[in-house]
Amino acid sequence: MKRTTAFILCLVAGVLATLTSCKSKYELLLQSNDVPAKYENAFELYNSGKYKKAAAMFESLSMLTQGLPQDDTVRYYWAMSNYKYQDFITAEANFNSFIEFYPRSPFSMEARFLKLDCMYRSTYRYELDQTPTRLALVAISEYLVEYPNTDRRPACEAMSAELTQRLDNKEFENARLYYKMEDYIAAKTAFKNILKDNSTNSHREEILFYTAKSSYKYAQLSVPAKQKERYMEFLDEYYNFVSELPQSSFRSELDVLYNRAQMALGNHDQVIDKKTLRQEEQREKLREKSMDQKALVNETVLDQQKKEARQAKKAAKKASKETTK
């Protein structure tokens, strides 16, 4: 029994020794408490571009350097290693922690900018949630207030412009979705709210255009008793558009709608260009005729398909009867 126990102990010791010998120098150093060796190795890994391993080494080292003079360096390069191998979420958290612990460090200003860069890189395209975009814009604004003469200003302004454009796109496309769904009163309200909250939206021209167009569509589809009032509202939107953007490429389309609205209101003398209106009406009639022709062709094809289906059904019944006989 004693021999068996001794044999097992020897076997376990041998296995442990084998496993230990299989560990790489990096793994052994990662688990050690040798601060100078780990510090040197962490920078060797960082300088050779092995950022993921460097991050793990700096993280392990940070637990040993608390209260030591090199702690701010270790924490900064831990965040830098995360940043270099594009783990921006972890990098942002580590830069933020570094700034809180060492606000007066020589690395502080750079850490603040890189934190912004991480926030910027972690934002989503405009179709998705824009909460990270808004947080990044606030952080960029605060950074420029704190460091007004920074040489990073052009980069910050470029990030801010891109993120602002993303928010503008989000607002515009959300409102236009109502228009595409033919909910014109909701579309008009949504477009107006955009400019109420953000008058400098980069889509301002299109927003004013769709506001007027939504107003016209809403009037056009209204019951006769409400049409006059709503066509008058469209005219207000039209005048608002042309007074601000008289040379807009959308002007001609709104002029046509203006003419139609005046005709609907009985104000024939207010029509801008009767020739243009007649041409537009002719084009509208041609479009309607084309749609009628397409509908007729589709109906003819459908009738033919039904006829062939009936004939096939009769043939199947006849074949079934003959089989039964």
C-alpha positions, -999 to +999 in steps of 0.1 A: +000+000+000+028+024+009+046+016-023+014+023-043+009+057-026+046+066-031+042+057-068+011+078-073+028+108-056+059+104-078+036+102-109+017+134-099+049+152-092+062+141-126+031+153-144+033+187-126+069+191-135+061+182-172+033+208-173+054+234-157+082+228-182+057+231-211+047+266-201+063+293-222+086+320-207+057+345-213+032+324-194+056+319-165+064+356-164+027+365-166+021+346-133+052+358-115+056+387-091+089+399-106+080+436-113+112+446-131+112+415-154+075+419-162+079+457-168+107+451-193+089+422-210+057+442-214+075+470-232+093+445-254+060+430-264+045+465-270+074+477-291+074+445-312+037+450-320+023+421-299-003+443-284-027+417-271+001+399-251+014+433-240-021+443-227-023+411-206+012+417-192+005+453-183-028+443-167-010+417-146+017+443-138-009+469-127-018+448-097+018+449-085+027+485-092-001+502-072+015+530-052+048+527-072+062+556-093+058+536-126+021+529-120+008+557-142+031+545-170+018+509-166-018+519-167-014+542-197+004+516-218-022+490-207-049+512-223-026+519-253-021+482-259-059+478-259-062+507-283-035+494-306-052+460-311-085+478-316-103+467-284-118+502-282-144+495-255-117+482-231-093+509-241-119+536-234-126+521-199-088+520-192-081+555-204-110+568-183-097+549-153-062+563-159-075+599-162-094+595-129-063+582-111-037+604-127-053+637-139-019+655-137+002+628-154+023+638-185+002+612-204-031+628-193-038+651-223-031+623-248-051+598-228-081+622-229-079+625-267-075+588-272-105+582-250-125+604-274-111+585-303-123+552-287-157+567-282-159+579-318-148+545-331-174+527-310-204+546-325-228+530-349-241+539-384-270+563-384-297+536-388-288+522-353-290+536-318-272+570-316-267+572-278-229+566-282-228+593-309-243+619-286-220+609-257-190+612-280-201+647-292-204+659-256-169+645-247-154+661-278-169+695-269-156+692-233-121+683-245-119+714-268-131+736-240-104+722-217-077+722-243-086+751-267-051+753-282-046+716-287-030+705-320-057+678-320-084+704-327-086+695-365-091+658-357-117+667-330-136+690-354-136+663-381-150+637-357-176+661-345-187+670-380-190+634-390-210+625-359-233+655-363-239+645-399-249+610-386-275+625-362-288+648-390-292+617-413-310+598-385-335+626-379-341+632-416-346+595-425-369+589-395-392+617-407-390+606-443-401+572-433-435+586-424-437+602-459-429+569-475-456+553-455-480+580-468-487+592-433-484+628-445-496+646-413-471+627-392-444+634-418-451+671-418-450+672-380-418+652-379-401+674-404-411+706-386-399+692-353-364+686-368-359+722-376-375+733-343-349+713-324-320+718-349-324+746-374-289+740-388-296+704-399-276+696-430-308+684-448-326+717-442-335+722-479-349+687-483-368+691-450-385+723-461-393+706-494-408+675-478-427+696-453-444+715-482-450+683-502-464+665-472-488+694-466-500+693-503-505+655-502-524+658-469-547+685-485-551+665-517-563+634-498-586+653-474-623+653-475-637+682-496-649+701-466-613+703-452-594+707-485-596+745-487-581+750-453-554+725-459-545+738-494-540+772-477-516+756-452-496+742-482-494+777-497-479+789-465-453+761-466-447+769-503-441+806-496-418+797-467-397+775-490-394+799-520-386+829-498-356+810-482-346+790-513-357+807-545-330+789-566-335+754-552-336+725-576-369+714-558-385+747-568-400+735-601-417+705-585-433+727-558-443+753-585-464+725-601-480+717-568-486+754-561-504+757-595-526+727-587-534+741-553-545+774-567-566+757-593-582+736-566-590+768-547-604+784-578-577+810-580-569+806-617-554+840-619-527+830-593-513+802-614-476+808-621-473+793-655-505+779-672-485+764-700-463+744-675-494+734-656-511+721-688-479+701-697-478+686-662-515+677-664-509+660-698-480+641-683-502+630-654-529+618-678-503+598-698-491+582-666-526+573-656-533+559-691-501+539-689-511+525-655-546+516-669-530+498-698-508+478-675-537+470-653-557+458-684-527+436-696-525+421-661-562+415-661-560+398-695-531+376-684-550+367-652-581+358-672-561+336-695-545+318-665-579+312-650-592+298-683-562+275-686-567+264-650-604+256-657-595+236-688-568+217-669-593+209-641-619+196-666-593+175-684-582+160-650-619+151-641-624+135-675-592+114-671-603+104-636-638+092-649-622+072-677-598+056-652-628+046-630-647+030-659 
